[in-house]
Amino acid sequence: MADRIAPRDDIAMMDGYHSPQVQVDVRLNTNESPLPPPQAFLDAVAAAVEGTDWHRYPDRQATELRGRLAAQHGVAPGQVFVANGSNEVLQTLSLAYGGPGRSIAVFEPTYAMHSQIARITGATVATGFRGEDLALDLDEVRRIIAEARPAITYLCSPNNPTGMVETAETVTEVLGLVEDVGGLLVVDEAYGQFAPWSALELLSEDRSLVVTRTYSKTWSMAAARLGYLLGPTWVVDELEKVVLPYHLDALKQAAGTAALDFVDDMERRVSILTEERGRVDAALRDLPLEVWPSAANFILFRPTDADADDVWQALVDRSVLVRNCSSWPGLTGCLRVTIGTADEDDRFLTALREVLS
Ligand SMILES: *Cc1c(COP(=O)(O)O)cnc(C)c1O
């Protein structure tokens, strides 16, 4: 046989996205909601299945869903772009504005998919680093933007995996720096409903700012793969050119629309999880750990007297799965736990106390 085809050199050298799905009783590793959406939502989705014209392509414009999201956020439907998870939103942004010969700036540690997707689309990743305390360092942001003149700059607020929120002043300042080099600022707000403010406040037709959101976390719909972006119409128009035709299936559009009838339920789940986070945070602070204050549905922590890989494995042995971040840039020795139900969190805390004692 002749030589087997090789992928692109840069793809061959790349590792895939790695998040082990281990069979355990308590899964606190992917920041999903531990609480399902309400029964009335499931009934609405079942009715939508019945009403689907299966022999027809879906509405390419996702008119109803975009209209409802626009109304929800007080923007025009033309300022909303919807895709299969916010990851597809990020990929579409990267295809439209990144790609070969362009660079994309990220500030580690942050959400791994920002740089992963950038590389897959052939862009150069300009990597900046947060400070010792894992807070964004504006001098570093200035340095990276001046050096790389990135087409896209990513912020993530609350940041995954640190849980930290960027202030309005910080985002405004970074936006100014990004615009000075003719770039686009993307603020990933996957956990936006947990935060005290949103960069949506800064959106405007004449600013180079977009904000991404997802149904995967606060909406308890990780299974649906649905996310969206809010931004200027001139960005949305370019994304529509790049994305595959009919990329968003009819059922997903209906599920996303139906969910918006249950905003109160979503907000109730957010407040339950916020309270539960306070309880877990307080318990963690009684243990030999460094704990980062979080404004999301997860907490980053570092065992001070034990090896993180050992702690992770010992938790798995007790059927509790958390995220092992200890090999991520800037996160040596760190683990991240998603806030679950009170029962799940108790099982996690009991196991962790046992492991650390
Ligand atoms: C979980 C998460 C997402 C979600 O991606 P989806 O494709 O919408 O599931 C996006 N950004 C960040 C920072 C996340 O943590």
PDBQT file of the ligand as one rigid body, heavy atoms in Angstrom, charges set to zero:
ROOT
HETATM    1  C1  LIG A 401     -18.863  25.107  29.080  1.00  0.00    +0.000 C 
HETATM    2  C2  LIG A 401     -18.312  26.281  28.373  1.00  0.00    +0.000 A 
HETATM    3  C3  LIG A 401     -18.772  26.611  27.108  1.00  0.00    +0.000 A 
HETATM    4  C4  LIG A 401     -19.879  25.805  26.533  1.00  0.00    +0.000 C 
HETATM    5  O1  LIG A 401     -19.694  25.390  25.267  1.00  0.00    +0.000 OA
HETATM    6  P1  LIG A 401     -20.963  24.763  24.537  1.00  0.00    +0.000 P 
HETATM    7  O2  LIG A 401     -20.390  24.421  23.217  1.00  0.00    +0.000 OA
HETATM    8  O3  LIG A 401     -21.983  25.864  24.461  1.00  0.00    +0.000 OA
HETATM    9  O4  LIG A 401     -21.442  23.606  25.330  1.00  0.00    +0.000 OA
HETATM   10  C5  LIG A 401     -18.259  27.727  26.483  1.00  0.00    +0.000 A 
HETATM   11  N1  LIG A 401     -17.335  28.495  27.095  1.00  0.00    +0.000 NA
HETATM   12  C6  LIG A 401     -16.888  28.204  28.315  1.00  0.00    +0.000 A 
HETATM   13  C7  LIG A 401     -15.913  29.099  28.982  1.00  0.00    +0.000 C 
HETATM   14  C8  LIG A 401     -17.356  27.079  28.987  1.00  0.00    +0.000 A 
HETATM   15  O5  LIG A 401     -16.890  26.784  30.202  1.00  0.00    +0.000 OA
ENDROOT
TORSDOF 0
